[in-house]
């Protein structure tokens, strides 16, 4: 076993091999360098390459992290707030949580609930942050130091329920309503990343995190006053305008520059 030197920018993936074993690995083109490191070792920069290389197409991709909580910030883009009946240019974040049971990986299936529960399920492509160290009352100027890396999130939403429910837990919390992945990318600046979402190949969202009305460092600092951030926690930073309904048979892809593409199938 040897230690892998972590470069400033690296793609870290979590997957299941053909023997049914879950591992983290470093993605290099179509090859994964298998690591024996667990997540806590990764955030401490202990990258233990165990000498095994596997083909990306020969493994089952898993969610890149198993968080203690999935924190979501809504209406951080004025255009999305306006199109969904929210408040543009909020002074403080609009906050909601998703359960871990909502998570699915890249290439996973988004399962539409029965029509008597919801008739309008929509996509929301977002940049998500993965926290790398425990933090409470974090200063805004130090906030990005608590980010281990970035990944992609699709905040699938039952839009009709956000209009009727007093809070968003049900509309956001159905099983499979949290596609996440395909990997975590370290060493990139999350404050200036282009987000492009396509539905069946047609662009429906095209935005950039530099358009957010509340900055990412502010969001991290603000939420840390409320709840302690733990390593592995996921912070979904909000969606640009263009959220739209999905139907069975659709393919939705969220692509973020410097990270990659998250693809999921609607069933």
N, C-alpha and C positions, 0 to 999 in steps of 0.2 A: 504494500500500500504506500502511496506517495502523496505528498501534499501538493495540491494544485494551486498555483499562484493566481489569485483573483485579479483580473484586470479591472480597470475603472468601470468599463461597461461589459456586462456579461448577461447572457440569457440562462436563467435557472428554471428548470422544468421539473415537475413531479409526475411520475408515471408508474405504471405497473408493467413488469416484464412478463414474458411468456410463462414464467414459473409462478405467476401470481404474487410476486414480491414488489412492494412499493419502494421506490428510490427517488432521490433527487439526482439531477444530472445537469451538466453544462451542454447547451446546444451549440454545435458548430456545423452549420449547413444542414445536411441530412443525417448527421451522426450525433449521438448523445454520449458524452463521457460520463459514465456512471460513477456516482459518489456514494460513499458509505456514511456521509455526514447526515445528521438530522437537522431540522430547521434551526434549533438553538445553536448548533455548531456553525451553520452557515452564517447567521447574523454576527457571529464572533469571528468570522473569516477563517474558519477551520474547514477548508475544502479538501476532503480526503478522497482522492481519485483511486479507485480500487482496481484499476487496470483493465476494466471491461468497457468496451465500446459497443453500442447497440444502434441499429438503424431506427430512425425516427418513425418510420412507417410500420415497424414491427412491434410497437408497444402501444398500450392503452394510455392516453393522456388523462391525467387526473387534474382536479383543481390544484393550482400551484401552492395553495396554503390552506390550512384548516383553522380559521380564525375563532377567537373567543366571541367576537362581535363584528357585525357588518354595519358600519355607520354610514348613513346616506345623507347628503346635503342636497336639498331641493331648491330649485329656482335660483341657482347661482348664475345662470345666463338669462339676461333680460328677455330675449326672444322666446325662450322656452316658457318662462313665467307667463308671458302674455298669451301664448297659444294654449296654455292649459288652465287659464283662469287664476294664475298665481299672482304674486306681488313682485313686480320688477324692482331692481335696485334696493333689495332689502338692507336694513341697517345691521341685522343679525341673521345668522343662518336659519333656514327652515330645516328641521331635523326629523329624521325617522330612522328606524332600525329594520334590518331584514334578519330572519332566522337563518341559521346555518343550513337548515333543511332546504332552503331555496337554491343553494348552490348546485351548479352543474358545470362540467368542464367544456373545453373546446370540443366541437363536433357533437356535443350532447343535444338531446331533444328538449325543446320547450313544449311542455304539455299544456294545451288549452283546457281550462276548467270547463265543467258543464255549462251550457248556455243559460241555465236557470240561475247561475251564480254571477256570470259576467258575459257581456256580449261585445266588449271592446278592449282587447288586449293589445297594448302598444309597446314598441321598442324605445329604448333610450340609451344610446351609446355614450360611454363615459370613460375617463381615465380614473383608475383606482390606485390608491397608495397602499403599500404594505408596510406596516410599522415594524421597526427593527429593534427598538429598545423601549423599556418601560418609561412612561412619562406622565407627570401630573403638573399642572400649572406651568406649562411650557411657555417660554418667552417667544414672541413672534419671530424675532431675529434668529432664534436657535431652532425653529420648528423643523426645517428641512433636514437637520441633523438626525431627527428621529425616524426618517423615512429610509427603509431598507432598499426599496425598489418600487417600480411601477408596473402595473399590469392593466388589463382591459376589463371593463364591466359592462353588462347590458342590464339596466335597471328595468326589467320587464314589469309592466304596470297595467292593472285593470282600471282603465281610465274612467269608466262609468262609476266605479266604486269610489274613486277619489272625489267624485262630485257629490256623493250621497253620505259617505261615512264621515264622522267628525274627526277622525285621524286615519292615517294611511296604512296601518298594519295589515289589514286584510287585503287591500288593493295591491300591496307590494310583496306580501308574504307567502303566496302560493308556492308549493313545491315546484321547482325548476324555474322560478322567476328571477334567478340570480346567476346567469352565465358569467364565468370568470376565467381569465387565462389569455393565451395558452401557457404563458410563462411569466416570470418576474424578471424585469430588466433592471440592473443596478447601474448607478452612476450617471443617470440622466436627469435633466432639469424638468420637473413636471409643470412648470409655469408657462411653457411655450411649446405646446404639442398640438398638432393638427389632428382632429377627429373626423373621420369620414365613415358614415354608416350607409350601407346599401341594403336594399330589400329586393331580392331576386335580380341582383345586378344593377339596379337603378339607385343612384345616389339620392338619399332622402335627408341626410344630415351632413353638414360640412361646417365645422367650427374649429375653434382653437381655445385652449385653456387661457390664453392671454386675453380673451374676451370676457372672462368671469367678472361679475360685479363685486365679488368677495374673493380676496386672494387666497391661494392655497396655504401659505404660512399662517394667515389669519384664521382659517378654518381649523387647522391643527391646534393652534394656541387656544382658540375659543372652546373647542370640544374638550380639551384637556382640563379646563376649569370645571367641567361638569363630571367627567368620568376619566378614570385612569386608563391610559392607552397601554396595551400589552403587546409584546412582540407577536407578530402574525395578524394583528387586527387589520381589517380592510376598511379604508375610507374611500367611499365612492364620491367623487367631487362634483357631480351634477352633469346635466345633459344640455347640449346646445339645441337650438330650435330644429324642428323637423320630425319630432315624434309622430308616429303614425301607426295605424292598426296593422296587425298581422293576422293571417289566416292559416289554416292547416295546409301544409304543402309548401309554405314559404321557406326561403333561406335568408337568414339575416347575418350580415357580416359587419363587424365594427373594426375599423382599421385605425391605428394610432401610429403616427410617425415615430421612429426610433424604437417602437415596441413590436408591432406586427399586426396580426389579424386574428380576431375571435369569430369563429363561424359556428352557427347553431341552426337547427332544423325545427320548424314549427309542426307539431303533430296534433 
